[in-house]
Amino acid sequence: MTSDRRIRDYPFDMTEVDVSPMYTELRTVEPMSWVQLPYGEPSWLATRYADVKLVLADPRFSRELAQGLDQPRLRRELTSDGIMGMDPPDHTRLRKLVNKAFTARRVEQMRADIKARCTALIDAMIEKGQPADLVEDMARPLPVSVICDLLGVPYSDHQIFRKWTEGLTNDSTMNGDVLEEIGSELGEYMSALIAKRREEPTDDLLGALVYARDDGDKLTEDELISISGPGLLTGGVETVSSGLPNFVFTLLTDFPDQLALLRSRPELLSSAVEELLRYVPINTAAMFARYATEDVRFGDVVVRAGDPVLTALAAANRDPEVFEDPERFDITRRVNPHMTFGHGPHHCIGAALARLELQESLAALLERFPDLHLVGGRESVQWQFGVIVRGPVSMPVGW
């Protein structure tokens, strides 16, 4: 299948928040190329925006077919992908039920609470004194507390949820030594919490998921655990806990002019977050390969039935066919259909919540700290490139 083609090691070299120049090269000269992740079989890598969009939305590419196969991945262990391993109509059924509970209205109602959480975290940073660690003191506790409250997790258990979240995404699970243990502990915890919701209904997200109905249909126990456990923890927490320090680092070190513009025009906050989401990569690599159910042509390349395809969102977000001057970081960018949260049936359920948290946390930092800066410069920031997200594990800041 791949004997006549070059297979490149993947992920490509990464430094801080840069997008590898290999993506640009491939998008230009070999937009459908073969790559090899640390584990699993070789895969096609799509780097053009149009190709990425097609693979993510076209029913000829299946997530369900990947289940049980040696699919390309960053960690050794093969685990259940839950709702991410489903195709329509099963995926459609689950997504419809989840959407009934996780509504845009429910998310927007959280804005005042999230703003208050940001204020409290910054107050604690000021009281603690300089330098503060932006990751430890704000970026990690904020999304963990939001998700825990959404699920109705008691405050006393927030720290154990933080441990599970970090364990599911950092590089310590690449060899699979602790993943099974984390999954078992989290599953048992969520099962007990779900049982309690059945006995005592609540109006939090987990309570809404337990009682979500559609023509008599409802989520099964395993579906509830999968969606409310690993699904929300990895997607709902790590996007913010890695994204916020990534964004602050980018503004402080590479684009002080854009930071000054944002300070002078706070009404640009929403478009600034969208541009940061487009420009700054959060994922370590393309994930969740789709398998072709039939031969599909991409220009002069034919992806054969049974071939896996990975979609490089970071490369698609720099495609000059879609974004004017894509290498320019511009918080006033008007047309910005980035795909950081995916596309198609598996578009991130928690995208609205992540946007809200990123907007409010960035706004709070800029308002409270007019002289926010890195203590020790960019060399003081410690980085991690884990199995899902990439970003600082420590970022000393002063004000």
C-alpha positions as CSV (number, residue, x, y, z in Angstrom):
1,M,0.0,0.0,0.0
2,T,2.8,2.5,0.9
3,S,5.9,0.8,-0.5
4,D,6.2,3.4,-3.3
5,R,5.8,6.4,-1.1
6,R,7.9,8.1,1.5
7,I,6.6,7.8,5.0
8,R,7.5,10.7,7.3
9,D,7.8,10.4,11.1
10,Y,5.0,12.3,12.8
11,P,4.5,14.5,14.7
12,F,6.9,16.9,13.1
13,D,9.4,18.9,15.1
14,M,7.7,21.3,17.6
15,T,9.0,24.4,19.3
16,E,6.8,26.4,21.6
17,V,3.7,27.6,19.8
18,D,5.1,27.4,16.2
19,V,3.4,25.5,13.4
20,S,6.0,23.2,11.8
21,P,7.1,24.5,8.4
22,M,6.7,20.9,7.2
23,Y,2.9,21.5,7.1
24,T,3.4,24.4,4.7
25,E,5.7,22.3,2.5
26,L,3.3,19.4,2.4
27,R,0.3,21.5,1.8
28,T,2.1,23.0,-1.2
29,V,3.8,20.0,-2.8
30,E,2.2,16.9,-1.3
31,P,-1.1,17.8,0.3
32,M,-2.0,14.1,0.8
33,S,1.1,12.4,2.3
34,W,2.0,9.3,4.3
35,V,3.1,9.7,7.9
36,Q,3.9,7.3,10.8
37,L,2.9,8.1,14.4
38,P,4.8,6.4,17.3
39,Y,2.1,3.7,17.4
40,G,-0.3,2.1,14.9
41,E,-0.2,1.7,11.1
42,P,0.9,4.4,8.6
43,S,-1.7,6.9,7.6
44,W,-2.4,9.6,5.0
45,L,-2.1,13.1,6.4
46,A,-4.4,15.8,4.9
47,T,-3.0,19.3,5.1
48,R,-5.2,21.4,2.7
49,Y,-8.3,23.1,4.2
50,A,-10.7,21.6,1.6
51,D,-9.3,18.1,2.0
52,V,-9.5,18.3,5.8
53,K,-13.0,19.6,5.6
54,L,-14.0,16.8,3.3
55,V,-12.5,14.0,5.4
56,L,-14.2,15.3,8.6
57,A,-17.7,15.6,7.0
58,D,-17.9,13.1,4.2
59,P,-19.6,9.8,5.2
60,R,-17.1,7.9,3.0
61,F,-14.7,8.4,5.9
62,S,-15.5,6.4,9.0
63,R,-14.5,6.6,12.7
64,E,-16.4,3.4,13.4
65,L,-14.1,1.4,11.1
66,A,-11.1,2.5,13.2
67,Q,-12.4,0.6,16.3
68,G,-10.4,-2.5,16.9
69,L,-7.8,-1.7,14.2
70,D,-4.2,-0.7,14.8
71,Q,-5.1,2.9,14.2
72,P,-2.4,5.6,14.2
73,R,-1.9,7.1,17.6
74,L,0.5,8.8,20.0
75,R,0.0,6.4,23.0
76,R,0.8,2.7,22.9
77,E,-2.5,1.5,24.5
78,L,-5.6,1.2,22.3
79,T,-8.5,2.5,24.2
80,S,-12.2,2.9,23.5
81,D,-12.9,6.2,21.6
82,G,-16.5,6.4,23.0
83,I,-18.6,8.8,21.0
84,M,-15.6,9.7,18.9
85,G,-15.5,6.2,17.6
86,M,-19.1,6.3,16.2
87,D,-20.6,7.1,12.8
88,P,-24.2,8.0,12.1
89,P,-26.8,6.9,12.9
90,D,-25.5,5.9,16.3
91,H,-23.4,9.0,16.6
92,T,-26.3,11.2,15.5
93,R,-28.5,9.6,18.2
94,L,-26.0,10.3,21.0
95,R,-25.1,13.8,19.8
96,K,-28.8,14.7,19.7
97,L,-29.3,13.6,23.2
98,V,-26.2,15.4,24.5
99,N,-27.2,18.6,22.6
100,K,-30.5,18.6,24.5
101,A,-28.5,18.9,27.8
102,F,-25.5,20.9,26.7
103,T,-27.2,23.8,25.0
104,A,-25.8,27.2,24.0
105,R,-28.2,28.8,26.4
106,R,-26.9,26.7,29.3
107,V,-23.3,27.7,28.4
108,E,-24.1,31.4,28.1
109,Q,-25.8,31.4,31.4
110,M,-22.4,30.5,32.9
111,R,-20.6,33.6,31.7
112,A,-21.1,35.6,34.9
113,D,-20.0,32.7,37.0
114,I,-16.9,32.1,34.9
115,K,-16.1,35.8,35.1
116,A,-16.3,35.6,38.9
117,R,-14.1,32.5,39.0
118,C,-11.4,34.4,36.9
119,T,-11.6,37.3,39.3
120,A,-11.2,35.1,42.3
121,L,-8.2,33.3,40.8
122,I,-6.5,36.6,40.0
123,D,-7.2,37.9,43.5
124,A,-5.5,34.8,44.8
125,M,-2.5,35.4,42.5
126,I,-2.1,39.0,43.7
127,E,-2.4,37.9,47.4
128,K,0.2,35.2,46.8
129,G,2.6,37.7,45.2
130,Q,4.9,37.8,42.2
131,P,5.9,35.8,40.3
132,A,2.8,33.7,39.8
133,D,2.6,30.6,37.7
134,L,-0.1,31.3,35.1
135,V,-0.6,27.5,34.5
136,E,-0.8,26.4,38.1
137,D,-2.6,29.4,39.5
138,M,-5.2,30.0,36.7
139,A,-5.1,28.0,33.5
140,R,-5.5,24.6,35.2
141,P,-7.9,25.3,38.1
142,L,-10.3,27.4,36.0
143,P,-11.6,24.8,33.5
144,V,-11.4,21.9,36.1
145,S,-13.7,23.8,38.4
146,V,-16.1,24.8,35.6
147,I,-16.4,21.2,34.4
148,C,-16.7,19.8,37.9
149,D,-19.5,22.2,38.7
150,L,-21.2,21.4,35.4
151,L,-21.2,17.8,36.5
152,G,-22.1,18.5,40.1
153,V,-18.8,17.1,41.4
154,P,-18.2,18.1,45.1
155,Y,-15.5,20.8,45.6
156,S,-13.6,18.3,47.8
157,D,-13.1,16.1,44.7
158,H,-11.9,18.8,42.3
159,Q,-8.2,17.9,42.9
160,I,-8.7,14.2,42.0
161,F,-10.5,15.3,38.8
162,R,-7.5,17.6,38.0
163,K,-5.2,14.6,38.4
164,W,-7.3,12.5,36.1
165,T,-7.4,15.2,33.5
166,E,-3.7,15.7,33.4
167,G,-3.1,12.0,33.4
168,L,-5.4,11.4,30.4
169,T,-3.5,14.0,28.3
170,N,0.1,14.3,29.3
171,D,3.1,12.4,27.9
172,S,3.2,10.0,30.9
173,T,0.5,7.9,29.2
174,M,2.3,7.5,25.9
175,N,3.4,4.0,27.0
176,G,0.0,3.2,28.5
177,D,1.3,2.4,32.0
178,V,-1.2,4.5,33.9
179,L,-4.1,5.0,31.4
180,E,-6.0,1.8,32.4
181,E,-5.9,2.8,36.1
182,I,-7.1,6.3,35.4
183,G,-9.9,5.1,33.2
184,S,-11.1,2.6,35.8
185,E,-11.0,5.1,38.7
186,L,-12.9,7.7,36.6
187,G,-15.4,5.2,35.4
188,E,-16.2,4.1,38.9
189,Y,-16.5,7.6,40.2
190,M,-18.8,8.7,37.4
191,S,-21.0,5.6,37.8
192,A,-21.6,6.4,41.4
193,L,-22.3,10.1,40.5
194,I,-24.8,9.0,37.8
195,A,-26.6,6.6,40.3
196,K,-27.0,9.5,42.7
197,R,-28.5,11.7,39.9
198,R,-31.0,9.0,39.2
199,E,-32.1,9.0,42.8
200,E,-31.9,12.7,43.3
201,P,-32.4,14.7,40.1
202,T,-30.4,17.9,39.7
203,D,-30.3,20.8,37.2
204,D,-26.5,20.5,36.5
205,L,-25.2,19.1,33.2
206,L,-24.9,15.5,34.5
207,G,-28.5,15.6,35.8
208,A,-29.6,16.9,32.4
209,L,-27.7,14.1,30.6
210,V,-29.2,11.4,32.8
211,Y,-32.7,12.6,32.0
212,A,-32.2,13.6,28.4
213,R,-34.9,12.0,26.2
214,D,-35.8,11.9,22.6
215,D,-38.9,10.0,21.7
216,G,-38.3,7.7,24.6
217,D,-34.7,7.2,23.8
218,K,-32.0,7.9,26.4
219,L,-28.3,7.5,27.1
220,T,-27.2,4.2,28.5
221,E,-24.9,3.9,31.5
222,D,-21.8,3.3,29.4
223,E,-22.7,6.2,27.1
224,L,-23.2,8.5,30.1
225,I,-19.8,7.5,31.6
226,S,-18.0,7.9,28.3
227,I,-19.5,11.4,27.5
228,S,-19.4,12.9,31.0
229,G,-16.0,11.3,32.0
230,P,-13.1,11.2,29.5
231,G,-15.0,13.1,26.8
232,L,-15.6,16.3,28.8
233,L,-12.4,16.1,30.8
234,T,-10.1,15.9,27.9
235,G,-12.0,18.2,25.5
236,G,-13.5,20.6,28.1
237,V,-10.5,21.1,30.3
238,E,-7.3,20.8,28.3
239,T,-8.3,23.1,25.5
240,V,-8.5,25.9,28.0
241,S,-5.7,24.9,30.4
242,S,-3.2,24.7,27.4
243,G,-4.8,27.3,25.2
244,L,-4.8,30.2,27.8
245,P,-1.0,30.1,28.5
246,N,-0.3,29.4,24.8
247,F,-2.3,32.5,23.9
248,V,-0.7,34.7,26.6
249,F,2.8,33.6,25.6
250,T,2.1,34.4,22.0
251,L,0.8,37.9,22.7
252,L,3.6,38.7,25.1
253,T,6.5,37.4,23.2
254,D,5.7,37.5,19.5
255,F,2.9,40.1,19.0
256,P,3.2,43.0,21.5
257,D,1.7,45.3,18.9
258,Q,-1.4,43.2,18.7
259,L,-1.6,43.0,22.5
260,A,-1.4,46.8,22.7
261,L,-4.2,47.0,20.1
262,L,-6.4,44.6,22.1
263,R,-5.8,46.6,25.3
264,S,-6.8,49.8,23.5
265,R,-9.8,48.2,21.8
266,P,-11.3,45.5,24.2
267,E,-14.3,45.1,21.8
268,L,-11.8,43.1,19.7
269,L,-11.6,40.4,22.3
270,S,-13.9,37.9,20.6
271,S,-12.1,38.2,17.2
272,A,-8.8,38.1,19.0
273,V,-9.7,34.7,20.6
274,E,-10.8,33.4,17.2
275,E,-7.5,34.5,15.7
276,L,-5.5,32.9,18.5
277,L,-7.4,29.7,18.0
278,R,-6.6,29.7,14.3
279,Y,-3.0,30.8,14.6
280,V,-1.7,29.0,17.8
281,P,-1.7,25.1,17.6
282,I,-3.1,23.4,20.7
283,N,-3.0,19.8,19.7
284,T,0.3,17.9,19.6
285,A,-0.7,16.2,16.3
286,A,-3.6,15.2,14.1
287,M,-5.8,12.7,15.9
288,F,-8.7,10.3,15.4
289,A,-8.0,8.8,11.9
290,R,-10.9,8.3,9.6
291,Y,-10.9,5.2,7.5
292,A,-12.1,5.3,3.9
293,T,-15.0,3.1,3.1
294,E,-14.4,3.3,-0.6
295,D,-11.8,4.7,-3.0
296,V,-11.7,8.6,-2.8
297,R,-9.7,10.8,-5.1
298,F,-7.9,13.9,-3.9
299,G,-6.4,15.5,-7.1
300,D,-3.9,13.0,-8.4
301,V,-4.0,10.9,-5.3
302,V,-6.4,8.1,-4.6
303,V,-7.1,7.1,-1.0
304,R,-8.0,3.4,-1.2
305,A,-10.8,1.8,0.7
306,G,-9.5,0.8,4.1
307,D,-6.8,3.5,4.3
308,P,-6.7,5.7,7.4
309,V,-6.6,9.5,7.0
310,L,-5.5,12.0,9.6
311,T,-6.6,15.6,9.3
312,A,-4.0,18.3,10.2
313,L,-6.1,21.2,11.6
314,A,-3.1,23.4,12.2
315,A,-2.1,23.1,8.6
316,A,-5.7,23.8,7.4
317,N,-5.8,26.9,9.5
318,R,-2.9,28.4,7.5
319,D,-4.2,27.5,4.1
320,P,-3.9,30.6,1.8
321,E,-6.8,29.3,-0.3
322,V,-9.1,30.2,2.6
323,F,-7.3,32.7,4.8
324,E,-5.9,36.0,3.4
325,D,-2.2,36.3,4.3
326,P,-2.5,33.3,6.7
327,E,0.9,33.6,8.3
328,R,0.0,37.1,9.5
329,F,-1.5,37.2,13.0
330,D,-4.3,39.7,12.9
331,I,-6.8,40.1,15.7
332,T,-9.0,42.3,13.4
333,R,-9.4,39.4,10.9
334,R,-13.0,39.4,9.7
335,V,-13.2,36.1,7.8
336,N,-12.0,33.3,10.1
337,P,-13.6,29.9,9.5
338,H,-10.8,28.1,11.4
339,M,-11.2,24.4,12.2
340,T,-9.6,24.2,15.6
341,F,-12.7,22.7,17.0
342,G,-13.1,20.3,14.1
343,H,-15.9,20.1,11.5
344,G,-18.8,17.9,10.7
345,P,-20.5,15.4,12.9
346,H,-17.7,15.3,15.4
347,H,-17.3,19.1,15.8
348,C,-16.3,19.7,19.5
349,I,-19.4,19.6,21.7
350,G,-17.7,22.0,24.2
351,A,-16.5,24.6,21.7
352,A,-18.9,27.3,23.0
353,L,-17.8,26.6,26.6
354,A,-14.1,26.7,25.7
355,R,-14.6,30.0,23.8
356,L,-16.4,31.5,26.8
357,E,-13.6,30.5,29.2
358,L,-10.9,31.7,27.0
359,Q,-12.6,35.1,26.4
360,E,-13.3,35.7,30.1
361,S,-9.9,34.6,31.4
362,L,-8.0,36.6,28.8
363,A,-10.1,39.7,29.4
364,A,-9.6,39.4,33.2
365,L,-5.9,39.1,32.8
366,L,-5.6,42.1,30.5
367,E,-7.9,44.2,32.7
368,R,-6.2,43.5,36.0
369,F,-2.6,43.3,34.8
370,P,-1.8,46.3,32.5
371,D,1.9,45.3,32.8
372,L,1.6,41.5,32.5
373,H,4.9,40.0,31.5
374,L,7.0,36.8,31.7
375,V,9.4,36.7,34.6
376,G,12.7,35.5,33.1
377,G,11.6,35.9,29.5
378,R,10.5,33.2,27.2
379,E,13.3,30.9,28.3
380,S,11.6,30.6,31.7
381,V,8.6,28.8,30.3
382,Q,8.6,25.0,30.5
383,W,6.8,23.1,27.8
384,Q,5.2,19.7,27.3
385,F,4.1,18.0,24.1
386,G,1.6,15.4,25.4
387,V,-0.6,12.8,23.8
388,I,-3.4,15.3,23.0
389,V,-2.3,18.9,23.8
390,R,0.8,21.0,23.7
391,G,1.5,23.9,25.9
392,P,3.4,25.2,29.0
393,V,3.5,23.3,32.2
394,S,4.9,26.3,34.0
395,M,4.8,30.0,33.1
396,P,6.1,32.5,35.6
397,V,4.4,35.9,35.2
398,G,4.6,39.2,36.9
399,W,2.6,42.4,36.7
